[in-house]
Amino acid sequence: MNVKCEACQNVFAFKSQYVKQRKRKAENGEEIIQVYFTCPKCGKEYICFYDSAVTQKIKKQISELSRLYKLENNEQKKTKYAERLQQLRVMCKIQSDIARSIFERLNQTE
């Protein structure tokens, strides 16, 4: 996948070597992770997402439920799986937003 840097207009092939993480500990001891990548030419950072133990748990549930959904032949069960998958995706987004908020607050206090 090619990415165009907004800062220097450099177009580069996205590679996993550009992905980095920053970790912070919340007051409750939970680790919040900021995942980002940088432009190899100018170094501008682009935040991908925020992660935590809660979001990782939800992502694991999504993965398992997606697998079951693909294997299911019963349409009623597939519908229930699809509804639950949507709920889990919303929960994951909310938890990621919470992790971002905590991460940003922790950065301000440093």
DRENBAVO-993112 format. One record per atom (N, C-alpha, C, O): residue in one letter; x, y, z. Coordinates in steps of 0.02 Angstrom, whole numbers, plus 50000, padded with zeros to 5 digits. Atoms other than C-alpha are relative to their C-alpha. Example, Ala and Ser with C-alpha at 12.3 -4.5 7.8 and 13.67 -1.06 7.14 Angstrom:
BEGIN
A500454994150000;A506154977550390;A500455006050000;A500975005950033;S499584994149997;S506844994750357;S499615005550037;S499865011050045;
END
This chain:
BEGIN
M500424994250000;M500005000050000;M500455006250000;M500925006650039;N499634993750003;N500675017149954;N499665005250043;N499055005650048;V500244994649956;V500515031850073;V500335006549977;V500925006649958;K499734993450018;K500725050350033;K500035004250063;K499525005350096;C499904995749942;C501445061150170;C499705006949987;C499835009949935;E500304993450007;E500445077050197;E500515005650008;E500435011049980;A499504994749986;A501985086550256;A500485001149942;A500595006849922;C499484999250052;C503275083050120;C499784997449932;C500164997949883;Q500285002650062;Q502165075149985;Q500354993749975;Q500234991549919;N499655006250018;N503305059849982;N499504994349995;N499084993450039;V500415006050008;V502435044249916;V500454994050013;V500984993349981;F499585005749983;F503105028349994;F499584993850013;F498994994350031;A500345006449986;A502655010050010;A500014998950075;A500534999050107;F500065001049928;F502015006950185;F500324993450019;F500164988249989;K499665006049976;K503124994450277;K499934999650075;K499905004850109;S500095000949928;S502944987150450;S500585003150039;S500505004750098;Q499424997049965;Q504674994050493;Q499885007350019;Q500225010050062;Y500164993149984;Y503905011450496;Y499535000550061;Y499455006050089;V500475000049945;V502665006350632;V500374999950067;V500844996050077;K499694999549934;K503125011050810;K499455000350053;K498865001250037;Q500474999849945;Q502315010850981;Q500275004550056;Q500885004950067;R499844996549938;R502285022251132;R499544997050053;R498954995950041;K500405003049946;K501695015051297;K499995004650060;K500495007850077;R500094996249939;R501015023851451;R499604995850048;R499184991750028;K500395003549947;K500365017051616;K499495004850028;K499655010450048;A500544996149970;A498695023651675;A500044999550076;A500414995450103;E500005000049927;E498345027251858;E499814993250029;E500044991350082;N500225006649977;N497505010251874;N500494994449982;N500354988549994;G499495004950019;G499065001551807;G499934997249930;G500374993749906;E500115002550068;E498324997851636;E500485003349951;E500605009349954;E499554997450051;E499524999751491;E499605002349939;E499204998649912;I500314997250060;I498935011051350;I500545000649947;I501095003149960;I499515000150054;I499815009251183;I499755004349942;I499195003649919;Q500134996050060;Q499875022051043;Q500404996849944;Q501014996249948;V499675003050057;V500265013950876;V500005005249944;V499485008049926;Y499934994850051;Y500925025550741;Y500544998149950;Y500924993449962;F499455000950047;F502035026250588;F500275006849981;F499945012049991;T499684993750019;T503225039350522;T500184999949926;T500324994749897;C499774999350069;C503635045850349;C500764998850000;C501115001950040;P499295001450001;P505355038950304;P500425006049976;P501035006149987;K499624994350026;K505835055450221;K500045005750051;K500585008150066;C500004994149956;C505295069150342;C499884998350074;C499995002550118;G500115002149931;G504835059250499;G499325002050030;G499215000950089;K500664998349974;K503045065850515;K499654993850026;K499664988549994;E500355005749968;E502035054650631;E499264999949981;E498945005149977;Y500715001250013;Y500335047350588;Y499764994850049;Y500004989150048;I500265004749950;I499365039250729;I499514995249966;I499064997349930;C500445005150028;C498545022850680;C499414998650047;C498834998950027;F500515001649951;F497605018150838;F500294999850070;F500905000050079;Y499815000849930;Y497645016551027;Y499754993250023;Y499214991050004;D500165006849979;D497624999751112;D500084999450076;D500445003250108;S499965001549928;S497384992751287;S499804992750008;S499614989449960;A500205006949987;A497034976051369;A499264999049984;A499064993749959;V500725000550014;V495174979651352;V499874999549925;V499494995249903;T500115000350072;T495254983151165;T500284993649971;T499994990849924;Q499725006450024;Q496364967851138;Q499524994250014;Q499454989749973;K500495005249983;K495074957051227;K499405000249952;K499174995149929;I500574999350046;I493664964051120;I500204997749930;I499814994349896;K499775002250067;K494694961450960;K500044992549995;K499894989649943;K499975007349999;K494964943351010;K499294997149993;K499194992249957;Q500695002250006;Q493074941251032;Q499745001049929;Q499394996849902;I500214998650069;I492774949350862;I500294994849952;I499944992349908;S499685004950044;S494014937550780;S499664993250005;S499524990049955;E500335006549990;E493214922150856;E499305000049972;E499094995249939;L500684999750025;L491454927650816;L499985000549924;L499534997749893;S499964999650073;S491944932050637;S500134993149970;S499844991449918;R499865006850023;R492634914550617;R499374995850003;R499214992149955;L500625003749993;L491004907050682;L499485002249948;L499124998149920;Y500474997350050;Y489984918450569;Y500134997149931;Y499664995149896;K499825002750066;K490924912550415;K499834992649992;K499674990349937;L500135007250003;L490654894350459;L499254998350007;L499054992749990;E500715001349985;E488804896050504;E499584999849936;E499675003949891;N500465000650056;N487474890350380;N499295002350017;N498915004249973;N500674998049977;N485934894550483;N499955007649998;N500335011150031;E500064992850010;E485344911850431;E499815003850063;E500035009450074;Q500194996749937;Q484554915850600;Q500615000950045;Q500705006250076;K499394999549959;K486184912150689;K500485005149970;K500815008950006;K499564995250033;K487154922050559;K499785007150016;K500205011550027;T500264993449984;T486024936950591;T500185002050071;T500385007750083;K499824998549930;K486324935750779;K500755001350006;K500965005850043;Y499284998949999;Y488194934250750;Y500175006949972;Y500585010550000;A499884993550031;A488154949550636;A499825005750047;A500185010650052;E500214994949952;E487214959650766;E500515000650057;E500695006150076;R499514999949945;R488434954650903;R500675002849976;R501015006550013;L499384997350029;L489924958450789;L499965007649997;L500455011150012;Q500084992850004;Q489234975950761;Q500065003150070;Q500385008350078;Q499954997549931;Q489034978450949;Q500735000050024;Q500965004950054;L499315000549978;L490814972550981;L500445005249965;L500895008149995;R499624994950037;R491504984150845;R499895007050030;R500365010950036;V500154993649969;V490624998950925;V500365000450068;V500655005650085;M499665000149935;M491294993851097;M500755001049992;M501065004650031;C499284999450013;C493044992351025;C500185007349983;C500685009950007;K499894993150018;K492925009750949;K499975004550061;K500395008950071;I500084996049939;I492315017151113;I500604999050046;I500875003850073;Q499435001349957;Q493695008551212;Q500645002949972;Q501075005350010;S499414997050031;S494995014451087;S500005007650011;S500525010550023;D500064992949987;D494345032251107;D500175001650073;D500495006750087;I499834999149929;I494465030451296;I500754999450010;I501055003450046;A499285000949995;A496245023951279;A500375006249973;A500865008450002;R499694994050028;R496675038951168;R499955005850050;R500445009450060;S500104994749952;S495945050851296;S500474999350060;S500775004250082;I499555001349944;I496935042851438;I500725001349979;I501095004650016;F499324999150024;F498525042651334;F500175007449994;F500705009650016;E499884992850009;E498365061051289;E500045003650067;E500455008150075;R499974997049934;R498015065751470;R500654998450035;R500945002750067;L499365001949970;L499535056051528;L500585003849969;L501055005750004;N499484996150034;N500605064951398;N500025007250025;N500565010350028;Q500034993149977;Q500015081851463;Q500305000750070;Q500565006150087;T499754999649931;T500545077751641;T500744998550005;T501044999450058;E499285001549999;E502315072651593;E500435006149994;E501045005749994;
END
